């Protein structure tokens, strides 16, 4: 949802806090220092998670403006005390192992403190936080779930239906979604399941439920 935050496709309620991994903050600082390598990385991430019908619509011509708006949005939340930064050390080894094969190659690698795969670290940190707290993960499209499909089981649990319907109402009241039917977001909650072993997916102890608000 980072690109959507930059584009103003939704606004946050007055009391809502947003959680981001520390590697995003480090990436934005590198960009602020003038690093073209890190600016390109963020542009590639925007492009990767964009809806298919927006892949070739010329939006990249405004990529610098979009990155600057994202920085302003993140730093604005920090100034208001509404930004929670999750450190890499809080990432669960179990989830890191499950995602170690995702995004192979160097397309999403960058030197922050060490040269690492940015997206792999981002997802490991944020889903570790979600699993630990039950916090909501908000995505602009289903792309991230497709990417993780072979690594973490993406399931809609029938016993969670009532909870998710109630959650949907609460989220829609908190977020102001703009753009009408053309804007679709997906809500995910990582739920720890003691003793769950799912060999086809290679993940232990985490299930993701998601829905279109």
Secondary structure by P-SEA (a helix, b strand, c coil): caaaaaaccccccccbbbbbcaaaaaaaaaaaaccaaaaaaaaaaaaaaccccccccccccaaaaaaaaaaaaaaaaaaaccbbbbccccccaaaaaaaccccccccccccccccccaaaaaaaaaaaaaaaccbbbbbccaaaaaaacccccccccccaaaaaaaaaaaaaaaccccccccbbbbbbbbbbbccccccccccccbbbbbbcc
